[in-house]
C-alpha cells in the first residue's frame, strides 16, 4: 500500500481536517478500516473515497467563520492517542466534536447526552480490534 492524499487548499484545507478528525471521521475510520498486525489500521484507497468531507460551498459565511475559529483554537491542543481521547473524554476531543457538530446544526444538549456514549463505544472498538 502507498500513502494517498487529498489536495485541499485555502478554507477547505482547514475545515475538512476538522471533519476527518471529528467523531464523524473516526466513525468512518472504524467502519472502513482493515485490521493489520500489531494494532495498526490500514485504509484501502477504495475506502478513502467513501470518507465524508464537507463541500464548503454549501456552508454559510457564519459557519465557515466558526469552523475556521475552531480550527485555530484546536491548533493549541496536543492530542493524546485516540483511545485516550475517547476513554478520558479529552477536552480537545469534546470541543472538536461538540462545536463541529453544533455548527453543522445539531443541538448541543443532545450532543452532551450522546457523545459520552459514543466515545465509550468507540474506545471499546478501538481496543478490541
C-alpha positions as CSV (number, residue, x, y, z in Angstrom):
1,X,0.0,0.0,0.0
2,X,1.1,3.5,-0.6
3,X,0.2,6.8,1.1
4,X,-2.6,8.7,-0.7
5,X,-3.5,12.2,-0.1
6,X,-6.3,14.6,-1.0
7,X,-5.3,18.0,-2.1
8,X,-7.3,20.7,-0.5
9,X,-6.4,24.4,-0.4
10,X,-7.5,27.5,1.5
11,X,-10.6,27.2,3.6
12,X,-11.2,23.6,2.6
13,X,-7.7,22.7,3.8
14,X,-8.7,23.8,7.3
15,X,-12.3,22.8,7.5
16,X,-12.1,19.3,6.1
17,X,-9.4,18.1,8.6
18,X,-11.9,19.1,11.3
19,X,-14.4,16.8,9.7
20,X,-11.9,13.9,9.2
21,X,-10.7,14.2,12.8
22,X,-14.2,14.7,14.3
23,X,-16.4,11.9,15.6
24,X,-17.8,11.6,12.0
25,X,-14.3,10.9,10.6
26,X,-13.4,8.5,13.4
27,X,-16.7,6.5,12.8
28,X,-15.7,6.3,9.1
29,X,-12.3,5.0,10.1
30,X,-13.7,2.4,12.5
31,X,-16.3,1.2,9.9
32,X,-14.0,1.1,6.9
33,X,-10.7,0.1,8.4
34,X,-8.9,-3.1,7.6
35,X,-7.1,-4.6,10.6
36,X,-3.5,-5.4,10.1
37,X,-0.9,-6.7,12.5
38,X,0.0,-5.1,15.8
39,X,-2.9,-2.7,16.2
40,X,-2.2,-0.8,13.0
41,X,-5.1,0.2,10.8
42,X,-5.0,0.2,7.1
43,X,-7.4,2.2,4.9
44,X,-7.7,1.0,1.4
45,X,-7.6,3.6,-1.4
46,X,-11.1,2.4,-2.4
47,X,-12.3,3.1,1.1
48,X,-10.8,6.6,1.2
49,X,-13.2,7.9,-1.4
50,X,-16.1,6.8,0.9
51,X,-15.0,9.2,3.7
52,X,-17.3,12.2,4.1
53,X,-15.8,15.6,3.5
54,X,-17.5,18.9,3.6
55,X,-18.4,20.9,0.5
56,X,-17.5,24.3,1.8
57,X,-19.5,25.9,-0.9
58,X,-22.7,24.8,0.9
59,X,-21.7,26.4,4.2
60,X,-22.8,29.9,5.2
61,X,-20.3,32.6,5.8
62,X,-21.0,32.3,9.6
63,X,-20.5,28.5,9.5
64,X,-17.2,29.0,7.7
65,X,-16.1,31.6,10.2
66,X,-17.0,29.5,13.2
67,X,-15.2,26.4,11.7
68,X,-12.1,28.5,11.0
69,X,-12.1,29.8,14.5
70,X,-12.5,26.2,15.8
71,X,-9.5,25.2,13.7
72,X,-7.4,28.0,15.1
73,X,-8.4,27.1,18.7
74,X,-7.6,23.4,18.3
75,X,-4.1,24.1,16.9
76,X,-3.2,24.9,20.6
77,X,-4.0,21.4,21.8
78,X,-1.7,18.4,21.9
79,X,-4.0,15.4,21.4
80,X,-3.2,12.1,23.0
81,X,-3.9,8.7,21.4
82,X,-7.4,8.2,20.1
83,X,-8.2,5.6,22.7
84,X,-7.1,8.0,25.5
85,X,-9.2,10.8,23.9
86,X,-12.3,8.7,24.0
87,X,-11.7,6.9,27.3
88,X,-10.9,10.1,29.2
89,X,-13.2,12.4,27.2
90,X,-10.2,14.6,26.4
91,X,-11.1,18.3,26.4
92,X,-9.9,18.9,22.8
93,X,-11.8,15.9,21.5
94,X,-15.0,17.1,23.2
95,X,-14.5,20.6,22.0
96,X,-13.9,19.4,18.4
97,X,-16.9,17.1,18.3
98,X,-19.4,19.3,20.1
99,X,-18.6,22.6,18.3
100,X,-18.1,20.9,14.9
101,X,-21.5,19.1,15.1
102,X,-23.2,22.1,16.6
103,X,-22.0,24.4,13.8
104,X,-23.5,21.8,11.3
105,X,-26.8,22.1,13.1
106,X,-27.0,19.5,15.9
107,X,-28.4,20.5,19.3
108,X,-25.7,21.0,22.0
109,X,-27.9,19.4,24.7
110,X,-28.3,16.3,22.5
111,X,-24.6,16.2,21.9
112,X,-23.8,16.5,25.6
113,X,-26.0,13.4,26.2
114,X,-24.9,11.2,23.3
115,X,-21.2,11.9,22.8
116,X,-20.1,10.2,26.1
117,X,-22.0,7.0,25.0
118,X,-20.4,7.2,21.5
119,X,-17.0,7.8,23.0
120,X,-17.4,4.7,25.2
121,X,-18.4,2.5,22.2
122,X,-15.5,3.8,20.0
123,X,-12.9,3.3,22.8
124,X,-14.1,-0.3,23.2
125,X,-14.0,-0.9,19.4
126,X,-10.5,0.6,19.1
127,X,-9.2,-1.5,22.0
128,X,-10.7,-4.8,20.8
129,X,-9.9,-4.6,17.1
